Amino acid sequence: MTDLQALHDATHTMVMGVLNITEDSSSDGGLWLDPAKAAQHGRDMMAAGADIIDIGAESTRPGAKRVSEADELARITGAVKTLIPAGAVLSIDTTRASVAAAALSEGAQIINDVSGGTLDAELPHVVADHDCLYVVQHWRGWLVGSKGANPDQDTSVYEHGVLTDVHDELMRQVDGVLAAGVKPERIIIDPGLGFSKPGIEHNLPLLTGLETFRATGYPVLIGQSRKRFISAMLTGAGTAGADGPTMAQRDDVTAALSALSAEHGAWAVRVHDVAKSRAAVIAGNTWREYA
């Protein structure tokens, strides 16, 4: 039985491994659609040091199409049923109340809602009715975009600066979740790197300003793995090849940011390459002990 309060109040940064059971996620779409492969990948991430496995069955990349509720339910519950007996702590990346309810009934311990309680008004109520943790992420809507080459430039204007606006908007989302009955001691917040934040200038201020989010009193999840701004950093530094940065390069930068996030007190980092970020988080946690 998972001690949810101990998990919520963890004093060392944890590693959350990404299990995408999707056709079109930007970096690993289609790799884990087979249930046996998905289960094995989850177990492999646990063996590599993942503290939490985050299961998602619907891509939220820019321009992604929604999957049917039935498909999402089948993929999520199938993975949960396989990984709970293996001792996994499971986070469910969903914006649907029905999927959250089904996963929680099968033993999942965390709901990771990238819409922060705004897409499905029933989801916070489902969380309130279950003893689980709830990740509330900053959200400005689906990243389908409507202007020019930038898929979300119409939602990436921050009038008062990205750090101030994201903090204030996220806290309003938390207020809504609290009003739905979710207990504050069950809430994790996530500034939503890459969501309506396409550029380096949108994302690095949120990382360097991590203490602003920690000052709210809520634990902070950082999801930087393989995001567009990491590719932009590598391209700008002249280290990317003709086809852009390699996956290994993106995972190296992800791990470096994992170390910095751990050093500055993030609750967890959500990553694809668990082994690299596990080592980085150990370094960051150790650094924090001696700072």
N, C-alpha and C positions, 0 to 999 in steps of 0.2 A: 504494500500500500504506500503510495507516494505521500510524503509529508508536504502538502502544498504550501504551508506557511514557510517552512524551511526553504523550499524551492524559490518562493517569492522573495525571501529575505537573504538569498545567497550573498555572501560577502566577497566571493571571488567570481570573476567573469567566467561564464560558461560558454560552451560551443553548441550551437544549434545546427544540426546537419540538414540540408535541404533534400527532400525526396519529392521530385516533381513527377507525378504520374500524368503527364500531359503530352499532347502531340506537338505543341508549338512553343514551349518555353524557349527563351532566346539562346540558352547555352546547352541545354541537354534535353530538349523536346524529343519525345519518342523513345528515349533510351530505356525507360523503366515502365512502359505501358504493360508489358507482360507481368502478371501478378507474381510469378516466381522470381523474376528479375528484380522487381520492386522490393520484395521481401528480402532478397539477398543483399541488395544495395543498402537497405536499412540496417541489416545486421553488420555489414561491412563498415558502415559509418560508426556504429556503436563500438566495434572492435578498434577503430581508429581513434576513439576518444570522444565521440559525440555524447554530450550530456542529455541532449534532447533531439528527437527527430521531428522535423516539421514537414508534414505531409500535405501536399497540394495537388489538386486534380483539375485546376483551371488556371491557365496562364493569365497573368496581369501585365504582360509586356505591352508596349504601345501598339495599338491596332489589333490586339488579340480578340478573337471571337469567343463568346460565351459558350461553354459546353452545356449540355442538357442537365437538368437536375438529376435525372435518373442515372446518367453516366457518372456524374460527380459522386453521387451516393455510393454507387457500386465500387468505384475505384477506392474511395476513402475507407469505407467499411471493410473492404477486403484486406487492405493493408493493415488497418488497425487490428483486426482479428488475428493476423499473422504475427505482428510485432509485439503486442501486449504480452503474450505468453513468453516472449524472449526477454522480458524485463525492461522494455523500452519506456521512456517517458515521452509521450507523444503530444505534439502540438499540431493542430489542424488548421491549415491555411484555407479558410473559406469565408465567403460573405453571405452564405445562405443559412437561415435558421434551421431548416430541416436537416441539412448536412451536419451542422454543429450538434444538434440533438441526437442524431443517430450515432455519431462518433463518440460523444460523451457516454451514451448508454452502453457502448462497447468497451469503455475503459480509458478513453483519451483524457488527458489531464489539463490541456491548454487549448484555448481557441485563439487563433491568430487572425484577426479581422482587419484586412488592409483598408477597408472602408471606414474603420473606426466607429462602427455602429450606425453609419448613415445610409447604407445601401438597402439593408433589410432591417426595418424597424423592430422586428420580432427577435432578432439575434441577441441583443443585450438582455432581453427578457428570458431567453433560453439560458444564457449564462447565469443570470440571477437565480434561476431555479435549480442550478446544479452547483456542486462544490468543485470549482475549477478556476484556473487562472485565465485572464482575458487580456490579450495584447490589443491595445487601441492604437492604431496607426494614423498619422496625419494623412488626410485624403482630400483631394479636390475633384474627384470624379474619375471615370474611366479615361485612360490615356489614348483615346481614339484620335484626338486632335482634329483640326479643321483648316489649318493655315500653313501653307508652304511646306518646306522639307522637314521642319522640326515637328515631330508628331504631337507635341503638347505645348507649343509655344503660347497657345491661347489660355493656358492655366498656370503659366510659370512667371507671372509678374507679381513681385512682392513689394508692395508700395512702401512699407516701412522697413524694408530689409528682410532677407529670408529668415534669419534667426528669430527676429521679433514676431514676424507674421506666422511662421510655423508654430512657434511656441503658443501664441495666443489662440490660433485656430485649433490646435490640438487640445488645449485646455478646455475650449468650448465643447469639443467632442467628448472629452472626459466628463464634463458636467452632464451631458446628455445621457451618458452611460450610467452615471451615478443616479440620475433621476429615474432610470429604468429599474433600479434596485440592485445593481452590481455593487458589491462591497469594495471600498477603496483598497483594502488589504489584499484584494485579488487582482488588481489592475497593474499591468505593465504598459509603458508607453513606448512608441516608436516614431521618430521624426519622419520616417518614410523616405529614405534616400532614393532618388531616382523617380519618385512619383510626383509628377508636375515639377520636376527638378532635373532638367536634362543636362545641365552644364556643370563644369567644375565649380563655377562661381555660386551655384545653388547648393552644392553638397558639402564642400569643404568647410564653409562657415558653420554648418550644423555639427560637423565632427569636432572642429576646434572649439565650438560652443557647447560641448556636451554637458558641462557643468550647469548651464542654464536649465537643461531638462532634468538633471539630477536634483536640482534645487527645488523641484516641485514635490519631492518626497517619493515619487514613483520610480521603481526600477526602469532602466532604459535599455531597450533592445536596439541593436544597430544591424541593419541589413545592407551592407555595402557590396556584397559578393558579386563580382563580374558585371557591375553596373556600367552604364554608358560613360559616366564621368571618369571611370578608371581607364577605359580605352582612350578617352580624350587626353588624359594625363600622359599616357605612354606615347601616343602619337605626337603630342606637343613636345615631348622630350627627344623625339627623333629615334626612338628605339623600336618602333613598329615596322614590320615589313610591308611589302606592297599590298598584302591582303589584310593589313591591320595587325593589331597585337595578337599574339598567340594566346590560347587558353592558359598555358603555363605562366605567361607573363601576367595575365590578369589575376591569376590565383596568387602569384607572388605579391602583387600590390595589395590584393585583398588581405593576405596574411599580415603585411606590414601595418595596414589599417586596423586589423584585429589586435595587434600588439598595442598600438596607440590607444585603441578603445578600452582595452583591459587596463592599461596604465591609468586611464582617466575614469575608471569606475563603471563602465558599462555592465549591465546585468548579464547580457549574453551577446554574442555575435552570430548572425545567421549566415552560413557559408556553404558552398558546394564542396570544396576540397577540405575535408575535416582534418586530415593529417597535418597539412601546412598550418592551418589556423590553430590547431591544438598546441603545436609547439610555440607559435607566436603568442598565444594567450597565456601560456605558462610563463613566458618571459615577461609579458606585461603585468601579470599578477604579481610576480616576484619583484619586479621593479617598484610596484606600488607599495609593497611591504617595506621597502627600504627608503622610500622617498621621504 
